Structures are given as structure tokens and as C-alpha cells.
Amino acid sequence: MENINTHTPQVAVSQHISSYKLLFTVFAGLILLTILTVLVSTTFTFSVSLAVALALMIASTKALLVAYYFMHLKYEPRFYKWMVIVVLALFTFFVIMLTIDYFTR
């Protein structure tokens, strides 16, 4: 008897293997960005708005690193990368509009 898996199609799949060095480097960068976020929140006590804006930028950078390396967006087709860019552009637009609305009231 043959052991044939009929549930998955037999498609040639290219494998991508990220090196441990790269993954640990990204992890170290995430740890450093987390420390930077804590420093920003404790240092910029004179301006809460500035602290929140910097913390959001750092969090966005961390989210991009996680998506690009740990969720393997780096190896996905170009279409998915453009989808992420469009979502980030819309997010930035809405944050800017919200900030303008907040400061003009």
C-alpha cells in the first residue's frame, strides 16, 4: 500500500529558512525598542502628547519588525506587501486627522 496524502495538493513549495542570527538580532532590536519605549514614557513627563506620539511610533516600528521577520512577510508575494502598506497609510492618515481634530477644538 502506498502512503499518499490526498488532503494536500502536490505543489512544489519553496522553503525559506531564516537564520537564527537574524531572528535573534531582530529579537534584540525589539527588546531595545521596548526599553526605549519605557525610557520615553518616564523621561517625557513634561509633554504627555509627545510621549504618546513617540511611543506610538516605536510601537509601529516594532509591529513592522514582527510582521516582516516573524510572520514572514519578507517572503510573501508583492501583493501582500502592498496590502500592508495601504493599511499603514490609512492608519497614518486617520491618526493625523484625529490629531488635527483634537488640536482644533
N, C-alpha and C positions, 0 to 999 in steps of 0.2 A: 504494500500500500504506500501510496505517496502521501507525503505530508504537505498538502497545498492549502494555503490560507486563501479562502475565497472572499474574505471580507475586505481585503485591501487590494487595490489595483497594483499591478506590477509596473511601476513607473520608476524610471531612473531618477534618483534623488541625489543631488549634490550635497555633500556634507560640508559643514563649516564648523571648524573646531577653534574656539578662541583659546589662546594660550592662558595658562594660569597667571603668568606675569602680567598680562594685560588686564585680566579680571581683578587681580589684587591691586594693581595700580589705580584702576577705576574705583575700587572699594576704598583705597586710601584717600583718593580725592573726595569721595563722598563723606568720609569721616572729617576731613579738613573743612569741607564746606559746612558741615554740621557745627563744628567748633566755631567757625566764622559767624554762623547764624546766632549762636549763643553770645558771642562777643558783641555783635551788633545790637542785640536786644538789651544787653547790660550797659553798653557804652553810650548809645544814643538815647539816653533818658530825657535829654532836653527837647528832643523832637520825636514824638511818637510817630508822626506821619512818615518821617524819613526812615525810622527804624522799620516800620511796616513795609515800606516800599523796598528797602534793601533786602529784608527777609523774604519778600515775595520773589525778588529777582534771583536770590540764591536758591530758593526752593524750586523755581522754574528750571534753573541750571541743573540741579540735582535730578529733577524729573526727566530732563532730556538725556542725561547720562545713563540713568536706569533704563529708559526706553531704548536708547541706541545700542548699549552694550549687553545688558542683562536680558532684555526682551528681544534681542537680536534684530532690531530694526535696521541695523547696519547691513544685514544680509538679505533684506526683503527687496522686492521689486520697487522700482522708482515710484509707482503709483501710490504705494502706502506711505512713502516718504512725503509725497506731495499732500496727501491727506493730513498728515501730522502738521505740516507747515501751514495749511489752510486753517486748521483748528487753532493753532497757536496765534496766527494773525488775527483771527476773530476774537480770541481771548484778549489779546493785547488791545484791540480796538475797543472792546467793551470796558476794559479796565480804564483806559484813557477817557472814554466818555463818562464813566462813573465818577472819575476824579474831577473832571471838568464840571459835572453837575454838582458835585459836593462842594467845590470851592466857589461856585457862583450863586449859591443860596445864601 
